[in-house]
Amino acid sequence: MDLSTMLRRGGPGRLLGLLVVLLVLAAGGALAFFWTTGGDAVSARAPYVLLKIKKGEPLQAVAAQLQQDGVIRSALYFRLFADFGHSAADIQAGTYRVSGRQDAAAILQKFVDGAVATHKLTVPEGFTVSGIAFRLQDEHIASASAFVRAAKDFANPFLAQGAKVRYRLEGYAFPTTYALPYGASADQIADIMFAQWEREFTPAMRALAVKEGLTPNQVVTLASVVEKEAFSNAERPKIAAVFLNRLKKGMKLQSDPTVAYALGTHLVHVSLKDELYPSPYNTYYAAGLPPGPICNPGLPSIQAVLHPADVSYLYFYSLPNGSVVFSDTYDQQLAAERAHP
């Protein structure tokens, strides 16, 4: 039926009604398309880009940046899709890794969930603050100097305000593998590592420390010495027992790793001159525990301090093959050293 015939039979009203129906159907189809796929929002290109969303940043600006980066074709379509899904107001601040391979729904869900881009960083057991700092810099996550500064100034509730320690974070940057958010500051990274330590050092462990007459800092400090002295988990409870026995008798710990930490260097052999170096960290020079940890100990070393072996040993001598000879007396210790020069 041509237009003139339609007008004769039904007049302009019928034509207008038909046009309205067609427009409604088209709009409904477009809405369904946007709702399920994001319409033409997703780009045919598929670059991965890092997108930083500031707190309170409007969706309009986010969509415009996505279009500019080539992740989406149309900022308008992306905004419409977000508005239809009522997710625009739920977007969280952060740095995100997004790609045109993802549809609009997936990109928006990432923003709503706060699934920010992360750096993987592994902190091995026994690493020091300075070691972590240089690894952060090597991985292009944060500058070494910024992390060292954060570690020095860290608000550690387990240390007195005026504690004479090198780094207030030392011992409390728990060794594990972290997923650090892109753009995290050195202070935020320090907070993340300390929070992990607080989770690992459970209330039950803290209660056991109190029962044994030890503060959390004393536990972590001694565990850091055990960490540096032990080669295997099997020896840790015995080494911890040696140091605890020496402390009870008022003997100096005389641990070589504490001398190295005091000097700020790696030592293959500790000389008599090294042993006399005047530092509260040097346990040949100073009695008792160092003022703070000398590294970041792992859970096995912490557990060894809380659950030491039931032995009377006061000395131990580590052999080149990693095994350890334990002794009750100094004469036995000298004999062990002569037998294994």
N, C-alpha and C positions, 0 to 999 in steps of 0.2 A: 504494500500500500504506500503510495507516494504521499508527500507532505500535503499537497492540495486536497487529496481525498480525505486524509485524516482530519484536516481542518473542517471540511464540509460535514463529516459524520460526527465528530466529537468536539470540534472547536478547539481553541487554544488551551482551554483548561485541561483537556485530556492529554495534550502534548506536554504541558507543564508537569502534570502528575507523573507521566512516564519518565521525564527527565529527572525528577526528584528521586524516583525509585532507583534509576540507574546510578545516580550520585551516591545514594545511601549504600547500595551494594558495593560500589567501588571503594567508598570510605571504609566499609566494614572489612573488605578484603585487605585493604592497606593496613588497617589496624591490626588484623590478625597476623599479617606478615611482619609488622614491626614487633608485635608482642612475642612472636616465636623466634625471630631471627635477628631483629634489629634492622630489618630492611636493608637499605643500601648503605648502612653505616659502616660496615666492615670493608676495609680496603682490599683490593685484589693483590696489592703488595703485602709482604709479610715481614717487615723489619722488626727486630726486637729493640725497643727503646726503654730508657729509664725515664719515668714521668714522676716528678715531684709534685704532690698535692699539699698545699699549705692548709693549715687549720682555718676553717671557715671560707675556703676558696669556693666561689660559685661554680656550679656545674657548667655554666656557659664558658668560663675560662678553661676548665678542664677539657671540655669537648673541642674547643678551638685549638688547644695545644695538641690534642690527639690527631686532629685533622692536619695541622701544620707538620707534625712528625711523620705523616703518611700512614698512620695506623688505621684511620678510618677515612672514608670518602666524604662523609657529610656530618659536620658538627650538629646541624639542625636535626637530622634524623636521629642522631645519638641522643640528643637532649629530649626529643619526643619520646623515644623508647624508654628513657629513664623516668620521665614523668608518668608515662602509662603504668610503669611497674612500681611507682611510689618509692623508688630507691634513691632518688636524687638527694634527699635530705640526710641519708644514712651514710654517705661517703665519708671515709676516715682519712685523716692526714697521713702522709708517709710517702716514701719513694717506692714506686711499683715498676715491675718489669712486664711490659705488655707488648703484644704483637698483633698484626693483622691476621694471623692464623687463628686467633681467638674471635668468637662472635661477640656481639655487643653484650649479650647476657653474661657471658663468662668474664668479660672485662669489668662490667659493673659489679658482678658478684665479688670479684677480687677487691674492688674498692670498698664495698660494703663490709666484707669480712676483715678488712685490714691486713690482707695477705701481702705484706710488703716484701720487696726484694731483699735478699740477705746475702751476706758473705759467710762462707764456711771458714772457721778458724779452730784449729786444734791446739790446745795448751797441754803439753805432756806433763806427767808427774815430775816434780822436781825442778820445773822451770822457775826462774826468778822473774821479778817484775821487769828487769832490764831485758831479759830474754823475750818476754811477751811483747815488750815495747818494740823491739826490732822486728819481731815476726809480724806485728800489726803493720809496721811500715813496709816490710818486704811484700806483704799481700795487698798494699795500697788501700788499707782500711782506715788507718789513722797514723799521724806522725808519731815517731818514737818519743820525741820531746814532750808532746802534748800528753801522752799516756804516762810518762814518768812524772810529770807535774801533777796529773790527776791522782796518781798513786801516792805521791808525797802528801797531798792535801786531803786525802780521802777521810771522810767522817766515819771512822771505824768505832762503833759503840763498845767494842771489846778492848779498846786501848784507852788509857787515860789521856786527857787532852794534851798534856805536856810530855808524853812518853818519848824517850830518846831513841826512836827507831829510824831506820833509813827511809823506809816506805811504809806508810800506814795501811797499805793494801797488801803488802807482802805476807804470804801465807794464806790469804783470804780470797785469792783469785783462783777459784777451784779448777783443777785440771780436768778438762773434758773437751768435747767438740761443741762449739757454739755456732748458732746461726745468727749472726749479728746484722741488724737492719742497716741497709745502705744509708749513709749519711749520719750514722750515730756518732756522737761526739766522744772524745776520750773519757769524759766524765760519765757518759751514759754507758759506755763499755765497762768501765770500772764497776758501776752499779749492777750491771747484768752479771758480772763474774762474782761479785760479793753475794748477790741474791741466790746464786746457785750454791755457793758455800753454805749459806744459811739453811737451804733446803737439805743439803747433805748432812750437815751437823745437826742431827735431829734432837728434839727435846729429851728423848731417852738417853742419848749420848751426853747431853749437857748435864742431866741428872747424875749419870755415872761419874762424870768428871768431878762434880761437887762431892760425891760420896768418897772419891779418892783424894779429896783435898786439893784439886787442881782447878784453876780458872780455865775458861776456854782458850785464852791466849797462851797459857802455859802448855796446854795440850797441843795446840797447833805449833808452838815453838819447838817443843821436843819432837813432835812428829816430823817437822822439817829437818831436824838433825838426823833422825832415823832414816828419812827418805834419802838423804845424801850418803849415808853410811851403808845402807843395805843394798845387796844385789838381787835378793829374792824375797818373796813374800814369806817363805818359811822361816827366814832368819830375823824378820822384823820384830816379832814379839820378844825374842831373846835379846836383841840389841836394845830394845826399849827397856827391858828389865835391867840390863847393865847400867844404863844411864839413871834409871830411877833408884837403883841400889846405891849408886855413887852419890846421888843427891841426898839420900837419907843418911848417909855416913858423913856428909859434909865434904866429900871429895870433889875436886874439879872434874868437869866432864872430859876435858882434854880431847876434843873432837877436831880432827884435821879440817873438815869442811867449814867449821866456824872460823878458822884462821883464814881460809881462802875468801870467805865472805867479808871478813873484817878488812882484808887487804883489797878487796874488789878485783880479784884476779883468779885465774885457775892455777892450782899448784899440783905438780906431780909428786913432789916430796916437800914436807914441811921441815924447815931448818930450825935450829935453836933461835936464830934471830927472828924468824917468823913467829915462833911461840911466845916471844917476849913483846910482840907488837901490842902497844897499849890501846886496846879497844874493848868495850863491853861485850862485843860480839865474839871476841877471841876467848874461848873457854879454857885455853892454857893460861891465859893472863888473868881472867876474871872468874870468880867463883859463881856457882849457880848457873841458871839458864841465861842465854842471851836475852836482851830486852825484847826481842821479837823474833819471828821466824826468819830463817835464812833462805827459804825457798817456798814454793807452794806445794805442800805434800798432798799425795793422793789418799783416798779412803783407807787402803791397807795400812799405811803408816799411822794414820790417826787411830784406827782400831787397835793397832799394836800397842800404842800408849795407853789406851783405855783397857786393854786386855793383855797385859804383859805376861810373859812366860813365868812360871813359878820356879825360878832358879836363883842361885846365890852368886852368880857370876859378877865380877867387878871389872873384868877386862875382856877384850876381844881383839883378835888379829885377823885382818882380811888377807886372804891369799890371792895370788894373781889369777887363779882359776875361778874366783868368785866365791869359793867356800870360806867359812869363818871358823876360827879356832877360839873357843871360849875358855876363860881361866878364872879361878877364884882368887889367886894370889899373883903378885907382881913377878915372883920368881917363875911361876908357870908361864906367865906372859913372855918373859925374856927367853925361856926355853923354846917356846913356840916360834919366836922371832928368829932364834938361832937355827932352828930346824928348817925354817922356810925363809931363807934370806931373800 
